[in-house]
């Protein structure tokens, strides 16, 4: 087992946030992590971070900002051991390293850092050099390291916005750089009323934002004791086609979570399960095959549910590709990854193979037309931890290396999943929790640990900001040719007990890692990739003072007044989503996130 010790100033990080930290090993792969907080002095606390592996690892911890959302900051790789390290100093080292690395990567594509930002980076580097050699027990050491970390986060944000502004402006001059916007629905969703109110007819509120719709399927709901009822899916496909939307269908199965109950017996023969799957697939072909543009054949093939085995799931998905291509030559076939960053391993044992490793091997064999990646942000074990802007670039860089097109789905909550209709407004929640109005702070400073963390973090502005960051980074990659918002309508919120039971949030009473499991041998071909050769080069760069045809990438609090539209929804709550992650809320109003997506499309996708 590995152990890391980090000290930090008391009250600087809320304990509930600190315990959502995790460790990654080579290739930034998360591993199962448990954390406890010890008091070591009148001014400092100690994070005791324990993992199942003794490999060197990077520690990630959430930095919260009630105005602009939050992200996970990280250290550079560190050897495990009993030496106590300054958390903020190591976070400064990690942030400075990412800034310098991305500047180098981007310079090969023609990006240059403005002189004033170069000077700011140079001054921050000098401050870091001083702190590394300073007395870490000095009275002002903690305050100085926190101040430098805040400064480096601001520098990273500026560098990211400058790079994206120039890249996204450049993409408008490249006719072959195409990306489609889409949204996802369950086949039972009554989404057409709200969609028509927004996008069709003479009283439409928006020009069409979306070109595709992802119709999710669920094998266990379609199965009727061996026969298959596709009527709701057929209706959803027909409604999409009538509105000029291209159809992405699937995932046809999420292995380990949506098999029909009659097929979940441990003793069921593999041949029986194969025959059942083929019958299910053929019934989909007969029902809607002629109207589907993209098929997502499966997700979770790389995870390790007890039924069926990985050796069964992957060949079955690969065989489906040939079957679909034979019947529908113009359709594209995608393999899905529910945890594209591997974050399920933060709270559980690692998968049999990490998503990117499997994707890279399959891409070399040209098995699939592309990959469907889910990156649904949140804090629980079923969602992805929000990354810092430079980490988002690393994510898209690595997946772009596969050389296939990427269909990327994302979402994040706009309120707590258990918020009642009469709940306090987000600003009131912060006021009540912290006794003052929200301030720009990278960590919540509060002794208030009684209120559920999710209730304190999420609001519509946070959702909008995380969406803006993610979509902007994705649009800067040619490999991403479809962006899907994972939920159209909010569903009915759960109560807190239902939510915590369904998502298995961190157990504060469990501090020790279970018996160590030896890690499987790693193929280092893909583990140590840190950057890519950029295929998308800048055209001849303009002078820094030139004006680009771009929108303001920096989020603000302004957006058009929310419009009220009618809808109804009886959708279930998929494991990797939250009830409040839709673009339209339970109050029947459009969220600012939809306005932001519309602005991005107008700026960079419209002809």
Order of alpha helices (4+ residues) and beta strands (2+ residues): beta-alpha-beta-beta-beta-beta-beta-beta-beta-alpha-alpha-alpha-beta-alpha-beta-alpha-beta-beta-alpha-beta-alpha-beta-alpha-beta-alpha-beta-alpha-beta-alpha-alpha-alpha-beta-alpha-alpha-alpha
